[in-house]
Amino acid sequence: QVQLVESGGGLVQAGYSLRLSCAASGRTFSSGAMGWFRQAPGKAREFVAAISWRGTDTYYADAVKGRFTVSRDNAKNTVDLRMNSLKPEDTAVYYCAASSQYAYAGGRYDLYDFWGQGTQVTVSS
């Protein structure tokens, strides 16, 4: 089992930045893909960013490309999401996800088998 705990969410004005962190514990996660997803009120959960187990491959949703950066530190069992130039439409609960079987999972929701509880990000206009 892998436990994932997100932190770093909050309320910010449009144009500002936030950094989300996800701390993993339990079974080692260094050999698995990691990802970030988000869910806005009344909408389905959507993919945000993904990173391979070595951190060499990343993938972003078009809506965040160029503004968000995903990174990981396998020694510390953490994965971060740096969010710049935030927009009101980025408002959502952000979830960290881990795959125990795939070195890279991209935006495939079904390839992630561990999920955090989520952290709220609210961007005001």
N, CA, C and O atoms as CSV, one atom per row, in Angstrom:
chain,resi,resn,atom,element,x,y,z
A,1,GLN,N,N,0.831,-1.201,0.000
A,1,GLN,CA,C,0.000,0.000,0.000
A,1,GLN,C,C,0.864,1.248,0.000
A,1,GLN,O,O,1.949,1.272,0.581
A,2,VAL,N,N,0.373,2.267,-0.650
A,2,VAL,CA,C,1.034,3.566,-0.672
A,2,VAL,C,C,0.041,4.594,-0.163
A,2,VAL,O,O,-1.102,4.643,-0.619
A,3,GLN,N,N,0.473,5.403,0.769
A,3,GLN,CA,C,-0.364,6.499,1.257
A,3,GLN,C,C,0.161,7.799,0.673
A,3,GLN,O,O,1.365,8.057,0.690
A,4,LEU,N,N,-0.742,8.611,0.161
A,4,LEU,CA,C,-0.381,9.878,-0.464
A,4,LEU,C,C,-1.083,11.015,0.263
A,4,LEU,O,O,-2.291,10.965,0.497
A,5,VAL,N,N,-0.321,12.031,0.615
A,5,VAL,CA,C,-0.894,13.184,1.313
A,5,VAL,C,C,-0.479,14.454,0.585
A,5,VAL,O,O,0.708,14.761,0.478
A,6,GLU,N,N,-1.466,15.187,0.086
A,6,GLU,CA,C,-1.200,16.448,-0.606
A,6,GLU,C,C,-1.184,17.607,0.376
A,6,GLU,O,O,-1.833,17.566,1.421
A,7,SER,N,N,-0.433,18.639,0.023
A,7,SER,CA,C,-0.410,19.866,0.808
A,7,SER,C,C,-0.079,21.025,-0.110
A,7,SER,O,O,0.364,20.833,-1.242
A,8,GLY,N,N,-0.302,22.242,0.396
A,8,GLY,CA,C,0.083,23.424,-0.356
A,8,GLY,C,C,-1.060,24.163,-1.024
A,8,GLY,O,O,-0.849,25.219,-1.621
A,9,GLY,N,N,-2.257,23.629,-0.935
A,9,GLY,CA,C,-3.383,24.321,-1.550
A,9,GLY,C,C,-3.742,25.586,-0.789
A,9,GLY,O,O,-3.227,25.828,0.303
A,10,GLY,N,N,-4.620,26.387,-1.363
A,10,GLY,CA,C,-5.048,27.597,-0.700
A,10,GLY,C,C,-5.792,28.518,-1.634
A,10,GLY,O,O,-6.195,28.139,-2.734
A,11,LEU,N,N,-5.965,29.753,-1.162
A,11,LEU,CA,C,-6.662,30.779,-1.934
A,11,LEU,C,C,-5.652,31.805,-2.420
A,11,LEU,O,O,-4.909,32.383,-1.626
A,12,VAL,N,N,-5.629,32.027,-3.723
A,12,VAL,CA,C,-4.724,33.016,-4.303
A,12,VAL,C,C,-5.456,33.824,-5.360
A,12,VAL,O,O,-6.508,33.423,-5.858
A,13,GLN,N,N,-4.882,34.963,-5.687
A,13,GLN,CA,C,-5.444,35.785,-6.757
A,13,GLN,C,C,-4.916,35.318,-8.106
A,13,GLN,O,O,-3.841,34.725,-8.199
A,14,ALA,N,N,-5.673,35.587,-9.123
A,14,ALA,CA,C,-5.253,35.233,-10.478
A,14,ALA,C,C,-3.896,35.864,-10.773
A,14,ALA,O,O,-3.627,37.011,-10.418
A,15,GLY,N,N,-3.055,35.078,-11.433
A,15,GLY,CA,C,-1.725,35.542,-11.776
A,15,GLY,C,C,-0.653,35.126,-10.789
A,15,GLY,O,O,0.536,35.186,-11.101
A,16,TYR,N,N,-1.055,34.710,-9.616
A,16,TYR,CA,C,-0.094,34.298,-8.601
A,16,TYR,C,C,0.260,32.831,-8.757
A,16,TYR,O,O,-0.245,32.139,-9.640
A,17,SER,N,N,1.151,32.370,-7.865
A,17,SER,CA,C,1.660,30.992,-7.954
A,17,SER,C,C,1.377,30.222,-6.671
A,17,SER,O,O,1.198,30.792,-5.595
A,18,LEU,N,N,1.346,28.914,-6.831
A,18,LEU,CA,C,1.259,28.000,-5.699
A,18,LEU,C,C,2.113,26.780,-6.010
A,18,LEU,O,O,2.325,26.429,-7.171
A,19,ARG,N,N,2.601,26.137,-4.943
A,19,ARG,CA,C,3.304,24.867,-5.103
A,19,ARG,C,C,2.589,23.811,-4.285
A,19,ARG,O,O,2.453,23.939,-3.068
A,20,LEU,N,N,2.143,22.787,-4.948
A,20,LEU,CA,C,1.541,21.645,-4.268
A,20,LEU,C,C,2.597,20.564,-4.068
A,20,LEU,O,O,3.467,20.353,-4.914
A,21,SER,N,N,2.499,19.895,-2.939
A,21,SER,CA,C,3.406,18.778,-2.671
A,21,SER,C,C,2.598,17.538,-2.333
A,21,SER,O,O,1.503,17.615,-1.776
A,22,CYS,N,N,3.163,16.406,-2.681
A,22,CYS,CA,C,2.535,15.131,-2.362
A,22,CYS,C,C,3.598,14.265,-1.701
A,22,CYS,O,O,4.636,13.976,-2.296
A,23,ALA,N,N,3.331,13.859,-0.479
A,23,ALA,CA,C,4.259,13.007,0.263
A,23,ALA,C,C,3.738,11.580,0.259
A,23,ALA,O,O,2.584,11.323,0.602
A,24,ALA,N,N,4.608,10.655,-0.134
A,24,ALA,CA,C,4.228,9.253,-0.194
A,24,ALA,C,C,4.864,8.489,0.951
A,24,ALA,O,O,6.010,8.743,1.321
A,25,SER,N,N,4.129,7.573,1.496
A,25,SER,CA,C,4.649,6.710,2.556
A,25,SER,C,C,4.134,5.302,2.331
A,25,SER,O,O,3.243,5.069,1.514
A,26,GLY,N,N,4.708,4.375,3.065
A,26,GLY,CA,C,4.327,2.993,2.887
A,26,GLY,C,C,5.261,2.341,1.888
A,26,GLY,O,O,6.468,2.580,1.899
A,27,ARG,N,N,4.705,1.535,1.044
A,27,ARG,CA,C,5.492,0.845,0.032
A,27,ARG,C,C,6.214,1.862,-0.849
A,27,ARG,O,O,5.652,2.912,-1.162
A,28,THR,N,N,7.448,1.569,-1.253
A,28,THR,CA,C,8.225,2.513,-2.031
A,28,THR,C,C,7.524,2.874,-3.327
A,28,THR,O,O,6.922,2.018,-3.976
A,29,PHE,N,N,7.600,4.134,-3.700
A,29,PHE,CA,C,6.941,4.570,-4.918
A,29,PHE,C,C,7.934,4.983,-5.995
A,29,PHE,O,O,7.540,5.466,-7.057
A,30,SER,N,N,9.230,4.791,-5.721
A,30,SER,CA,C,10.238,5.325,-6.622
A,30,SER,C,C,10.236,4.662,-7.986
A,30,SER,O,O,10.791,5.225,-8.929
A,31,SER,N,N,9.632,3.483,-8.130
A,31,SER,CA,C,9.643,2.821,-9.420
A,31,SER,C,C,8.345,3.013,-10.187
A,31,SER,O,O,8.165,2.411,-11.245
A,32,GLY,N,N,7.447,3.828,-9.684
A,32,GLY,CA,C,6.163,3.994,-10.328
A,32,GLY,C,C,5.911,5.401,-10.825
A,32,GLY,O,O,6.502,6.367,-10.343
A,33,ALA,N,N,5.025,5.498,-11.794
A,33,ALA,CA,C,4.621,6.794,-12.314
A,33,ALA,C,C,3.822,7.561,-11.263
A,33,ALA,O,O,3.183,6.977,-10.389
A,34,MET,N,N,3.880,8.891,-11.377
A,34,MET,CA,C,3.096,9.750,-10.500
A,34,MET,C,C,2.330,10.738,-11.367
A,34,MET,O,O,2.752,11.071,-12.475
A,35,GLY,N,N,1.202,11.198,-10.847
A,35,GLY,CA,C,0.411,12.147,-11.612
A,35,GLY,C,C,-0.384,13.070,-10.721
A,35,GLY,O,O,-0.576,12.814,-9.533
A,36,TRP,N,N,-0.840,14.149,-11.325
A,36,TRP,CA,C,-1.745,15.089,-10.658
A,36,TRP,C,C,-3.022,15.195,-11.488
A,36,TRP,O,O,-2.982,15.313,-12.712
A,37,PHE,N,N,-4.135,15.149,-10.799
A,37,PHE,CA,C,-5.435,15.333,-11.417
A,37,PHE,C,C,-6.184,16.393,-10.623
A,37,PHE,O,O,-5.786,16.737,-9.510
A,38,ARG,N,N,-7.263,16.908,-11.190
A,38,ARG,CA,C,-8.054,17.886,-10.461
A,38,ARG,C,C,-9.530,17.701,-10.776
A,38,ARG,O,O,-9.907,17.148,-11.809
A,39,GLN,N,N,-10.348,18.182,-9.852
A,39,GLN,CA,C,-11.778,18.092,-10.048
A,39,GLN,C,C,-12.436,19.377,-9.555
A,39,GLN,O,O,-12.375,19.719,-8.374
A,40,ALA,N,N,-13.061,20.069,-10.490
A,40,ALA,CA,C,-13.797,21.285,-10.160
A,40,ALA,C,C,-15.238,20.922,-9.818
A,40,ALA,O,O,-15.719,19.861,-10.218
A,41,PRO,N,N,-15.934,21.792,-9.080
A,41,PRO,CA,C,-17.332,21.504,-8.703
A,41,PRO,C,C,-18.193,21.233,-9.930
A,41,PRO,O,O,-18.195,22.007,-10.888
A,42,GLY,N,N,-18.921,20.127,-9.887
A,42,GLY,CA,C,-19.823,19.793,-10.972
A,42,GLY,C,C,-19.164,19.241,-12.214
A,42,GLY,O,O,-19.826,19.015,-13.227
A,43,LYS,N,N,-17.861,19.021,-12.143
A,43,LYS,CA,C,-17.138,18.513,-13.317
A,43,LYS,C,C,-16.456,17.196,-13.000
A,43,LYS,O,O,-16.253,16.852,-11.835
A,44,ALA,N,N,-16.106,16.468,-14.039
A,44,ALA,CA,C,-15.396,15.214,-13.870
A,44,ALA,C,C,-13.939,15.472,-13.509
A,44,ALA,O,O,-13.397,16.538,-13.800
A,45,ARG,N,N,-13.314,14.490,-12.874
A,45,ARG,CA,C,-11.885,14.616,-12.570
A,45,ARG,C,C,-11.108,14.633,-13.879
A,45,ARG,O,O,-11.390,13.850,-14.786
A,46,GLU,N,N,-10.134,15.523,-13.974
A,46,GLU,CA,C,-9.368,15.639,-15.206
A,46,GLU,C,C,-7.867,15.588,-14.930
A,46,GLU,O,O,-7.399,15.942,-13.847
A,47,PHE,N,N,-7.151,15.150,-15.914
A,47,PHE,CA,C,-5.706,15.035,-15.828
A,47,PHE,C,C,-5.048,16.414,-15.848
A,47,PHE,O,O,-5.496,17.314,-16.558
A,48,VAL,N,N,-3.984,16.570,-15.066
A,48,VAL,CA,C,-3.227,17.817,-15.041
A,48,VAL,C,C,-1.789,17.598,-15.513
A,48,VAL,O,O,-1.346,18.231,-16.471
A,49,ALA,N,N,-1.062,16.702,-14.841
A,49,ALA,CA,C,0.349,16.495,-15.168
A,49,ALA,C,C,0.778,15.111,-14.723
A,49,ALA,O,O,0.195,14.534,-13.805
A,50,ALA,N,N,1.804,14.581,-15.379
A,50,ALA,CA,C,2.334,13.266,-15.038
A,50,ALA,C,C,3.843,13.275,-15.146
A,50,ALA,O,O,4.425,14.062,-15.893
A,51,ILE,N,N,4.468,12.391,-14.392
A,51,ILE,CA,C,5.923,12.278,-14.427
A,51,ILE,C,C,6.297,10.810,-14.293
A,51,ILE,O,O,5.686,10.063,-13.529
A,52,SER,N,N,7.321,10.410,-15.058
A,52,SER,CA,C,7.767,9.031,-15.022
A,52,SER,C,C,8.543,8.743,-13.752
A,52,SER,O,O,8.877,9.659,-13.001
A,53,TRP,N,N,8.831,7.466,-13.509
A,53,TRP,CA,C,9.441,7.097,-12.234
A,53,TRP,C,C,10.823,7.690,-12.056
A,53,TRP,O,O,11.234,7.958,-10.927
A,54,ARG,N,N,11.542,7.898,-13.129
A,54,ARG,CA,C,12.870,8.519,-13.003
A,54,ARG,C,C,12.805,10.039,-13.064
A,54,ARG,O,O,13.791,10.728,-12.802
A,55,GLY,N,N,11.637,10.546,-13.412
A,55,GLY,CA,C,11.513,11.993,-13.535
A,55,GLY,C,C,11.980,12.541,-14.859
A,55,GLY,O,O,12.047,13.757,-15.038
A,56,THR,N,N,12.306,11.664,-15.792
A,56,THR,CA,C,12.846,12.123,-17.074
A,56,THR,C,C,11.766,12.456,-18.088
A,56,THR,O,O,12.016,13.191,-19.043
A,57,ASP,N,N,10.578,11.927,-17.890
A,57,ASP,CA,C,9.473,12.182,-18.829
A,57,ASP,C,C,8.323,12.851,-18.095
A,57,ASP,O,O,7.904,12.404,-17.027
A,58,THR,N,N,7.827,13.912,-18.672
A,58,THR,CA,C,6.678,14.619,-18.113
A,58,THR,C,C,5.643,14.846,-19.212
A,58,THR,O,O,5.954,14.831,-20.403
A,59,TYR,N,N,4.428,15.052,-18.781
A,59,TYR,CA,C,3.315,15.236,-19.722
A,59,TYR,C,C,2.296,16.135,-19.054
A,59,TYR,O,O,1.999,15.975,-17.870
A,60,TYR,N,N,1.754,17.089,-19.816
A,60,TYR,CA,C,0.838,18.065,-19.253
A,60,TYR,C,C,-0.445,18.165,-20.073
A,60,TYR,O,O,-0.450,17.954,-21.286
A,61,ALA,N,N,-1.508,18.486,-19.390
A,61,ALA,CA,C,-2.740,18.811,-20.095
A,61,ALA,C,C,-2.533,20.132,-20.827
A,61,ALA,O,O,-1.776,20.989,-20.370
A,62,ASP,N,N,-3.195,20.293,-21.943
A,62,ASP,CA,C,-3.036,21.521,-22.726
A,62,ASP,C,C,-3.394,22.756,-21.900
A,62,ASP,O,O,-2.803,23.821,-22.080
A,63,ALA,N,N,-4.348,22.611,-21.007
A,63,ALA,CA,C,-4.822,23.767,-20.238
A,63,ALA,C,C,-3.769,24.330,-19.289
A,63,ALA,O,O,-3.859,25.487,-18.877
A,64,VAL,N,N,-2.774,23.521,-18.943
A,64,VAL,CA,C,-1.766,23.969,-17.971
A,64,VAL,C,C,-0.360,24.015,-18.557
A,64,VAL,O,O,0.576,24.457,-17.892
A,65,LYS,N,N,-0.213,23.570,-19.769
A,65,LYS,CA,C,1.115,23.516,-20.393
A,65,LYS,C,C,1.735,24.906,-20.438
A,65,LYS,O,O,1.093,25.875,-20.843
A,66,GLY,N,N,2.992,24.985,-20.016
A,66,GLY,CA,C,3.687,26.262,-19.992
A,66,GLY,C,C,3.504,27.039,-18.698
A,66,GLY,O,O,4.226,28.003,-18.444
A,67,ARG,N,N,2.540,26.626,-17.875
A,67,ARG,CA,C,2.301,27.317,-16.593
A,67,ARG,C,C,2.617,26.426,-15.395
A,67,ARG,O,O,3.053,26.913,-14.352
A,68,PHE,N,N,2.397,25.130,-15.544
A,68,PHE,CA,C,2.604,24.190,-14.442
A,68,PHE,C,C,3.855,23.351,-14.717
A,68,PHE,O,O,4.189,23.065,-15.867
A,69,THR,N,N,4.534,22.967,-13.640
A,69,THR,CA,C,5.710,22.101,-13.743
A,69,THR,C,C,5.632,21.024,-12.674
A,69,THR,O,O,5.450,21.313,-11.491
A,70,VAL,N,N,5.774,19.781,-13.106
A,70,VAL,CA,C,5.766,18.655,-12.172
A,70,VAL,C,C,7.194,18.156,-11.976
A,70,VAL,O,O,7.982,18.109,-12.920
A,71,SER,N,N,7.513,17.789,-10.751
A,71,SER,CA,C,8.843,17.267,-10.444
A,71,SER,C,C,8.721,16.253,-9.312
A,71,SER,O,O,7.713,16.216,-8.606
A,72,ARG,N,N,9.743,15.442,-9.148
A,72,ARG,CA,C,9.715,14.459,-8.070
A,72,ARG,C,C,11.102,14.285,-7.476
A,72,ARG,O,O,12.116,14.516,-8.134
A,73,ASP,N,N,11.120,13.872,-6.216
A,73,ASP,CA,C,12.356,13.577,-5.514
A,73,ASP,C,C,12.175,12.196,-4.896
A,73,ASP,O,O,11.549,12.058,-3.844
A,74,ASN,N,N,12.719,11.184,-5.546
A,74,ASN,CA,C,12.512,9.818,-5.074
A,74,ASN,C,C,13.211,9.553,-3.745
A,74,ASN,O,O,12.785,8.682,-2.986
A,75,ALA,N,N,14.260,10.282,-3.461
A,75,ALA,CA,C,14.958,10.112,-2.175
A,75,ALA,C,C,14.076,10.572,-1.020
A,75,ALA,O,O,14.152,10.042,0.088
A,76,LYS,N,N,13.236,11.570,-1.303
A,76,LYS,CA,C,12.351,12.105,-0.267
A,76,LYS,C,C,10.925,11.589,-0.398
A,76,LYS,O,O,10.067,11.906,0.426
A,77,ASN,N,N,10.674,10.802,-1.424
A,77,ASN,CA,C,9.321,10.279,-1.677
A,77,ASN,C,C,8.295,11.397,-1.830
A,77,ASN,O,O,7.211,11.345,-1.249
A,78,THR,N,N,8.647,12.392,-2.609
A,78,THR,CA,C,7.735,13.507,-2.831
A,78,THR,C,C,7.594,13.808,-4.318
A,78,THR,O,O,8.500,13.547,-5.110
A,79,VAL,N,N,6.458,14.352,-4.675
A,79,VAL,CA,C,6.234,14.869,-6.021
A,79,VAL,C,C,5.563,16.227,-5.876
A,79,VAL,O,O,4.610,16.377,-5.112
A,80,ASP,N,N,6.059,17.206,-6.606
A,80,ASP,CA,C,5.566,18.571,-6.507
A,80,ASP,C,C,4.894,19.008,-7.796
A,80,ASP,O,O,5.170,18.486,-8.876
A,81,LEU,N,N,4.004,19.981,-7.653
A,81,LEU,CA,C,3.387,20.616,-8.809
A,81,LEU,C,C,3.495,22.115,-8.603
A,81,LEU,O,O,2.822,22.688,-7.746
A,82,ARG,N,N,4.337,22.732,-9.385
A,82,ARG,CA,C,4.508,24.172,-9.320
A,82,ARG,C,C,3.523,24.793,-10.300
A,82,ARG,O,O,3.534,24.469,-11.487
A,83,MET,N,N,2.673,25.682,-9.806
A,83,MET,CA,C,1.619,26.276,-10.624
A,83,MET,C,C,1.833,27.787,-10.696
A,83,MET,O,O,1.720,28.487,-9.690
A,84,ASN,N,N,2.140,28.273,-11.878
A,84,ASN,CA,C,2.344,29.706,-12.099
A,84,ASN,C,C,1.201,30.288,-12.915
A,84,ASN,O,O,0.449,29.562,-13.566
A,85,SER,N,N,1.084,31.601,-12.867
A,85,SER,CA,C,0.076,32.313,-13.656
A,85,SER,C,C,-1.299,31.675,-13.497
A,85,SER,O,O,-1.977,31.374,-14.480
A,86,LEU,N,N,-1.690,31.479,-12.270
A,86,LEU,CA,C,-2.950,30.786,-12.004
A,86,LEU,C,C,-4.145,31.578,-12.515
A,86,LEU,O,O,-4.149,32.809,-12.499
A,87,LYS,N,N,-5.152,30.851,-12.966
A,87,LYS,CA,C,-6.371,31.437,-13.504
A,87,LYS,C,C,-7.571,30.954,-12.684
A,87,LYS,O,O,-7.496,29.902,-12.049
A,88,PRO,N,N,-8.653,31.694,-12.690
A,88,PRO,CA,C,-9.847,31.237,-11.953
A,88,PRO,C,C,-10.300,29.839,-12.377
A,88,PRO,O,O,-10.824,29.081,-11.560
A,89,GLU,N,N,-10.104,29.504,-13.628
A,89,GLU,CA,C,-10.515,28.175,-14.098
A,89,GLU,C,C,-9.615,27.055,-13.585
A,89,GLU,O,O,-9.899,25.882,-13.827
A,90,ASP,N,N,-8.546,27.388,-12.888
A,90,ASP,CA,C,-7.716,26.369,-12.240
A,90,ASP,C,C,-8.277,25.969,-10.885
A,90,ASP,O,O,-7.766,25.050,-10.245
A,91,THR,N,N,-9.320,26.650,-10.447
A,91,THR,CA,C,-9.940,26.326,-9.166
A,91,THR,C,C,-10.481,24.903,-9.182
A,91,THR,O,O,-11.282,24.538,-10.043
A,92,ALA,N,N,-10.033,24.105,-8.219
A,92,ALA,CA,C,-10.424,22.695,-8.153
A,92,ALA,C,C,-9.792,22.062,-6.922
A,92,ALA,O,O,-8.957,22.665,-6.247
A,93,VAL,N,N,-10.207,20.841,-6.652
A,93,VAL,CA,C,-9.487,20.006,-5.698
A,93,VAL,C,C,-8.438,19.244,-6.496
A,93,VAL,O,O,-8.754,18.606,-7.500
A,94,TYR,N,N,-7.202,19.311,-6.050
A,94,TYR,CA,C,-6.095,18.671,-6.751
A,94,TYR,C,C,-5.699,17.388,-6.038
A,94,TYR,O,O,-5.513,17.360,-4.821
A,95,TYR,N,N,-5.574,16.325,-6.829
A,95,TYR,CA,C,-5.269,15.002,-6.291
A,95,TYR,C,C,-3.934,14.494,-6.831
A,95,TYR,O,O,-3.623,14.642,-8.013
A,96,CYS,N,N,-3.172,13.906,-5.952
A,96,CYS,CA,C,-1.943,13.217,-6.314
A,96,CYS,C,C,-2.276,11.740,-6.536
A,96,CYS,O,O,-3.110,11.176,-5.827
A,97,ALA,N,N,-1.628,11.122,-7.513
A,97,ALA,CA,C,-1.888,9.723,-7.811
A,97,ALA,C,C,-0.588,8.989,-8.085
A,97,ALA,O,O,0.374,9.568,-8.589
A,98,ALA,N,N,-0.570,7.707,-7.747
A,98,ALA,CA,C,0.629,6.889,-7.955
A,98,ALA,C,C,0.261,5.581,-8.632
A,98,ALA,O,O,-0.804,5.014,-8.387
A,99,SER,N,N,1.145,5.120,-9.473
A,99,SER,CA,C,0.958,3.836,-10.128
A,99,SER,C,C,1.983,2.850,-9.588
A,99,SER,O,O,3.178,3.142,-9.549
A,100,SER,N,N,1.509,1.685,-9.173
A,100,SER,CA,C,2.422,0.669,-8.655
A,100,SER,C,C,2.958,-0.234,-9.761
A,100,SER,O,O,3.880,-1.015,-9.528
A,101,GLN,N,N,2.392,-0.135,-10.958
A,101,GLN,CA,C,2.737,-1.085,-12.012
A,101,GLN,C,C,3.391,-0.458,-13.229
A,101,GLN,O,O,4.027,-1.165,-14.012
A,102,TYR,N,N,3.254,0.839,-13.409
A,102,TYR,CA,C,3.728,1.465,-14.630
A,102,TYR,C,C,4.789,2.519,-14.341
A,102,TYR,O,O,4.630,3.339,-13.436
A,103,ALA,N,N,5.860,2.493,-15.106
A,103,ALA,CA,C,6.925,3.488,-14.944
A,103,ALA,C,C,6.480,4.843,-15.479
A,103,ALA,O,O,6.998,5.885,-15.078
A,104,TYR,N,N,5.524,4.813,-16.381
A,104,TYR,CA,C,4.977,6.054,-16.935
A,104,TYR,C,C,3.524,5.799,-17.285
A,104,TYR,O,O,3.213,4.842,-17.994
A,105,ALA,N,N,2.641,6.637,-16.798
A,105,ALA,CA,C,1.223,6.411,-17.002
A,105,ALA,C,C,0.527,7.555,-17.724
A,105,ALA,O,O,-0.630,7.417,-18.120
A,106,GLY,N,N,1.203,8.671,-17.900
A,106,GLY,CA,C,0.609,9.788,-18.611
A,106,GLY,C,C,-0.713,10.212,-17.997
A,106,GLY,O,O,-0.854,10.273,-16.776
A,107,GLY,N,N,-1.665,10.500,-18.847
A,107,GLY,CA,C,-2.969,10.945,-18.398
A,107,GLY,C,C,-3.987,9.835,-18.214
A,107,GLY,O,O,-5.182,10.101,-18.083
A,108,ARG,N,N,-3.525,8.598,-18.204
A,108,ARG,CA,C,-4.434,7.453,-18.092
A,108,ARG,C,C,-4.883,7.284,-16.651
A,108,ARG,O,O,-4.165,6.731,-15.818
A,109,TYR,N,N,-6.041,7.754,-16.385
A,109,TYR,CA,C,-6.626,7.682,-15.041
A,109,TYR,C,C,-6.629,6.251,-14.514
A,109,TYR,O,O,-6.367,6.023,-13.333
A,110,ASP,N,N,-6.919,5.301,-15.373
A,110,ASP,CA,C,-7.076,3.924,-14.956
A,110,ASP,C,C,-5.763,3.223,-14.625
A,110,ASP,O,O,-5.777,2.113,-14.094
A,111,LEU,N,N,-4.629,3.850,-14.929
A,111,LEU,CA,C,-3.338,3.231,-14.641
A,111,LEU,C,C,-2.802,3.603,-13.272
A,111,LEU,O,O,-1.774,3.077,-12.843
A,112,TYR,N,N,-3.480,4.497,-12.589
A,112,TYR,CA,C,-3.067,4.908,-11.247
A,112,TYR,C,C,-3.914,4.153,-10.227
A,112,TYR,O,O,-5.140,4.118,-10.329
A,113,ASP,N,N,-3.257,3.556,-9.255
A,113,ASP,CA,C,-4.026,2.763,-8.300
A,113,ASP,C,C,-3.993,3.286,-6.875
A,113,ASP,O,O,-4.644,2.715,-6.000
A,114,PHE,N,N,-3.250,4.358,-6.617
A,114,PHE,CA,C,-3.278,4.984,-5.298
A,114,PHE,C,C,-3.557,6.471,-5.466
A,114,PHE,O,O,-3.020,7.123,-6.362
A,115,TRP,N,N,-4.410,6.995,-4.583
A,115,TRP,CA,C,-4.834,8.387,-4.680
A,115,TRP,C,C,-4.778,9.048,-3.310
A,115,TRP,O,O,-5.037,8.420,-2.284
A,116,GLY,N,N,-4.432,10.338,-3.323
A,116,GLY,CA,C,-4.495,11.116,-2.100
A,116,GLY,C,C,-5.908,11.617,-1.859
A,116,GLY,O,O,-6.818,11.358,-2.646
A,117,GLN,N,N,-6.076,12.342,-0.750
A,117,GLN,CA,C,-7.391,12.858,-0.380
A,117,GLN,C,C,-7.703,14.185,-1.080
A,117,GLN,O,O,-8.858,14.607,-1.127
A,118,GLY,N,N,-6.700,14.823,-1.607
A,118,GLY,CA,C,-6.914,16.064,-2.345
A,118,GLY,C,C,-6.641,17.307,-1.518
A,118,GLY,O,O,-6.735,17.288,-0.291
A,119,THR,N,N,-6.302,18.383,-2.206
A,119,THR,CA,C,-6.099,19.679,-1.571
A,119,THR,C,C,-6.782,20.740,-2.430
A,119,THR,O,O,-6.678,20.723,-3.656
A,120,GLN,N,N,-7.477,21.654,-1.776
A,120,GLN,CA,C,-8.269,22.658,-2.498
A,120,GLN,C,C,-7.395,23.810,-2.965
A,120,GLN,O,O,-6.593,24.358,-2.208
A,121,VAL,N,N,-7.572,24.161,-4.233
A,121,VAL,CA,C,-6.940,25.344,-4.800
A,121,VAL,C,C,-8.058,26.250,-5.305
A,121,VAL,O,O,-8.891,25.843,-6.115
A,122,THR,N,N,-8.058,27.476,-4.812
A,122,THR,CA,C,-9.068,28.440,-5.227
A,122,THR,C,C,-8.365,29.683,-5.758
A,122,THR,O,O,-7.538,30.280,-5.070
A,123,VAL,N,N,-8.699,30.066,-6.980
A,123,VAL,CA,C,-8.087,31.222,-7.621
A,123,VAL,C,C,-9.169,32.266,-7.840
A,123,VAL,O,O,-10.144,32.024,-8.551
A,124,SER,N,N,-8.993,33.413,-7.231
A,124,SER,CA,C,-9.968,34.483,-7.362
A,124,SER,C,C,-9.568,35.428,-8.488
A,124,SER,O,O,-8.387,35.607,-8.784
A,125,SER,N,N,-10.572,36.024,-9.102
A,125,SER,CA,C,-10.301,36.927,-10.237
A,125,SER,C,C,-10.091,38.358,-9.771
A,125,SER,O,O,-9.853,39.245,-10.591
